[in-house]
């Protein structure tokens, strides 16, 4: 079957292919990886274990001191946001590598390659080489090693590289939830995770040692939120 390669010239004057389609106009290779979803479910299970640390297998309450319970709830938030981070990162790695291997580049991915993976001079150096896409994948791996995907701005920005635009709007529409409430909630829990990890969940504006308050509901709501986001993204990706 004959392929049609569409390319666009970037500001350096070098053409990088954007899409590669067959004569039917359909993008090739539409298999979806389950790896990211499995990684999320493994991570969120750890958070759920800590949320229910004071309940045994017969659903009976186990006496645990309040300070240990509260710290368990703090750990739930850290693990929940980490599970979301791991899902987004793995999802992006799988989808972007598939795009690179198939030479199916979205406009956002092309922009990311030329502006974040290469300098203007190095792009000129590599783009005409036979192993250009192998070089792109190597640089992509190096870049993602140092990135985290926490907070709605970071997630929204990098999901565009996988061709998922306005991811939280898609999630809110799919789940019939308010997009503003969704964005506010994920930002609040991401910031709370940062406070726990980097400040020990202490209020550093106080002269006395002051811990921020946390409840079982806070921990439970965090699990529900990230689970909602991931399940909806997974559902959307499977329907593409």
N, C-alpha and C positions, 0 to 999 in steps of 0.2 A: 504494500500500500504506500502511495506516495505521501511524503510529509510536506507540510507547508511551514516554513520557518519565518516567523515575523520578528523583526528587530527594530530597535529605535536607537538613534544616534544620541549619545549623551554629550554633556557640555565639553568633554575632552576631545570630542571628535571621533571617539571609538564606539563601534557598534557592539552591543551585547544582546544576544537573543532574549526576547521577552516570553514568547509563547511558542510551543511546538505542538501542532495539532495534526490529526489525520484529515482526510478529505471530508469526513462527516462533521468536522468542527469540534469533535469531542476530545478533551484532554486525555492522553493515554495514561494508564497506570492509576486506576482509581481505588486500589486496595487501601484499606484503612488499618492502621496499626492499633492493637489493643494494649500495647506496652504501657503507654502513659496512664491509661485508666487503671491497669493493674497496680502500677506503682502508687497511684493516689489511694486506691482502696487499702493497700497495705499500710500506707502512712496514716490514713484517717482511723484505721482500726486501733492503732496505738493511742491516738487521742481519745477514742471511745473507751478504751480500757482504763485510762486514767480518770475519765469522767465518772466511771462507775467503780472506782477503786474501793469504795466503801460498801459494795454490794456483792454478796457471794453468788455461787452458781445456782442456789435455791432462791435467789432474790431476797435474801435476808440482809439487813443492814449490819455492817461490821463496825465496831467502835473504833473510830480513828479521830485523833485530835484535830481540832479546827485548823490549827496552823498548817498541818500536813495536807488537809483537804484543800485549803486555799492555794497552797503551792502546787497541788495537783491541777487545780483549775488554771493556774498560770501556765503550767506545762501543756495543758490542753490547747491553749491559744497558740503557743509556740509551735506545737506539733501540727496543728490544723493549718496554719499559714505555711509551714514548711511542706506539708502535703500538697497544698495548692501550688506552691513554687515548683516542686518536683514535677507535678503534672504538666504545668505550662512549659517548663523547660524541655521535658521529654517529648511532649506533643510537638513543640517547635522543631526540635532536632530531627524527629522522624519526618515531619512534613517538609521541612526546608531541604533536607538531604535528598528526599525523593524528588523535589523540584529541581535541585541542582543536577542530580544524576540523569533526569529526563530532559534537562535543559528547558524547563517550564518555569520561567521567571516572571513573577508579578512586577509591576512598576515599583512597588515599595521594596521588594527584595533587590531589584536592580540598583535602586538608590542606596540601600544599605551596603551593598557590595562595593560600590564605587566611592562612597563617602566614609564608611566606617571600617572596611576591611583593607582598603588600599589607599595610598596617597596617589595624587595625580600622576607622579612619575612612575611609581611602581605598577599602576594599572597599565600604563603604556608598555611597560617592560613585559608584563605577563600575558596581556590579553591576546596576543597573536601566537602564543605558544600552544602546542598541541595539547598540553596537559593543563590548560587554563582552569578548567572546572575542578580538576583534582586539587589545584592550588587553592581555589576558592573554598573548597570543603575543608582543607587543612586550616586555613585562616579562620573559617567559621567555627571550627572546633575550638581553636585557641581563644577566640573571642567569647564564646559561650561558657568556657571554663570559669571566667571571672565575673559573670553576670548572675544576678538574682532576679526573680520575677515576682516581686511583691509590691502591692499597691496597684490601683486601677490604672494609673498613667503608664507604668512600665508594661503591664499586661496588655493594655490596649495598643500601645506602640508596637510591640514585638509580635503580637498575633497578626498584625497586618502583613508581616513578612510571609506568613503561611496562607495569605489570601483571605483572612478572616477580618473584615473591616467592621469597626464599631461593635466589638465583641459583646460589650455589656448591654448594648441596645438589643442585640440579637438574643442574649440570654433573658433579658427582661421581657421581651415579646414572647419568647418561647414559654417562659414560666409564668407569664401574666403577672409580673411584678413591676413595681415602679422603678424605673431606671435610676432616678435620683436617690431613692432610698437604698437601692442596691450599691451604688457608687459610694454613698456616705458610709454604709455599713462596712464595706471591704476596706475603706480607707481608715476607719476608726479601729478596726481589729488589726490592721497592719501596723498602725502607729502604736497600739497597745503591745503588740509583739515586740516592737523595737524598744519600748520602755522596759519590758521585762528582761529582754536580752542584754540591753546596753546600760540600763540604770537599775537593774534588780527590782524593777517595778516600784521604785521609790520616787517620791515627789521631791526633786532636787531644788525646787524653789523655796522649800521650807528649811529653816535653820535646825529644827529638830528632825530626827530620823522619822520619816513618815511614809508608810506604805500606802500605795493606791488601793482602794477597795476593789474587791472582786467577788463575784457570786457564782454559784452553780449555773445560774441562767446565762451569765456572760459566756461561760465555757460552752454550754450547750448551744447557744445561739451561734457561736463561731463555727462549730462543727456543722450545724445546719446550713449556714451561709456558704461555706466553701464547698460543701457537698452539692448544694443547689447549683452553684456556678459550674462545677466540674461535670455534673450529670447533664446539664443543659448543653455545655460545649460539646461533650461527647455525643449527645443525641444529634446536635446540629451537624457535627463533622461526619457522622454516619449517613446523614441524609443528603450530603453533597454529591 
